[in-house]
Amino acid sequence: DAGVTQSPTHLIKTRGQQVTLRCSPKSGHDTVSWYQQALGQGPQFIFQYYEEEERQRGNFPDRFSGHQFPNYSSELNVNALLLGDSALYLCASSAPRVLTFGAGSRLTVL
Amino acid sequence: ILNVEQSPQSLHVQEGDSTNFTCSFPSSNFYALHWYRWETAKSPEALFVMTLNGDEKKKGRISATLNTKEGYSYLYIKGSQPEDSATYLCAFMRDGNKLVFGAGTILRVKS
């Protein structure tokens, strides 16, 4: 059983550009959450999707948006990239209470 | 603002040493406390999900305890091995949906 898969694994963008990150949840999981991990910090909650709706959102600006598809896969979009958006972006899918994480997409903004 | 604090920030031990880390979290509106093990370039791996005050969980040489009234959890590793080298993250869950993570404890075990 493939766990949570994320793509791309690494990418480099320049300031002002837009990026889309993708996540396929673990089989049987219908809820997807996204986290941002900046250097030296723990992962920070961005938002969570369930039944194709954003269910909860962390303290991130509107430049961060997402989507969940009928097959439960999800995308994270970040517009107008800033240098400070450079981070590892983790996707997690969940059954109640237990989260399974992907290996992340590392975004570098130059 | 929810704060989850982990200590120490990093730890270097010799193979065979036993070690422990601390996670502090808000004691109000507790739902669950998660421990993850995270090796470089891999996915964070769930170790324990703890929900009840006084919970003790064990997985091989790793065990964890939980005190929800005072807001702390300990993770213990007995007889550390080089393959235990990783970052250990704890995360507090208040509502069943969102995890609030600590910054992690980096463990390095020398052979």
Chai-1 contact restraints between the chains, C-beta under 6 A:
chainA,res_idxA,chainB,res_idxB,connection_type,confidence,min_distance_angstrom,max_distance_angstrom,comment,restraint_id
A,Q41,B,A103,contact,1.0,0.0,6.0,A-B,restraint_1
A,G42,B,F101,contact,1.0,0.0,6.0,A-B,restraint_2
A,G42,B,G102,contact,1.0,0.0,6.0,A-B,restraint_3
A,G42,B,A103,contact,1.0,0.0,6.0,A-B,restraint_4
A,G42,B,G104,contact,1.0,0.0,6.0,A-B,restraint_5
A,P43,B,F101,contact,1.0,0.0,6.0,A-B,restraint_6
A,F45,B,K98,contact,1.0,0.0,6.0,A-B,restraint_7
A,Q48,B,N97,contact,1.0,0.0,6.0,A-B,restraint_8
A,Q56,B,N97,contact,1.0,0.0,6.0,A-B,restraint_9
A,Q56,B,K98,contact,1.0,0.0,6.0,A-B,restraint_10
A,R97,B,A32,contact,1.0,0.0,6.0,A-B,restraint_11
A,R97,B,V49,contact,1.0,0.0,6.0,A-B,restraint_12
A,V98,B,V49,contact,1.0,0.0,6.0,A-B,restraint_13
A,F101,B,S43,contact,1.0,0.0,6.0,A-B,restraint_14
A,F101,B,P44,contact,1.0,0.0,6.0,A-B,restraint_15
A,G102,B,S43,contact,1.0,0.0,6.0,A-B,restraint_16
A,A103,B,K42,contact,1.0,0.0,6.0,A-B,restraint_17
A,A103,B,S43,contact,1.0,0.0,6.0,A-B,restraint_18
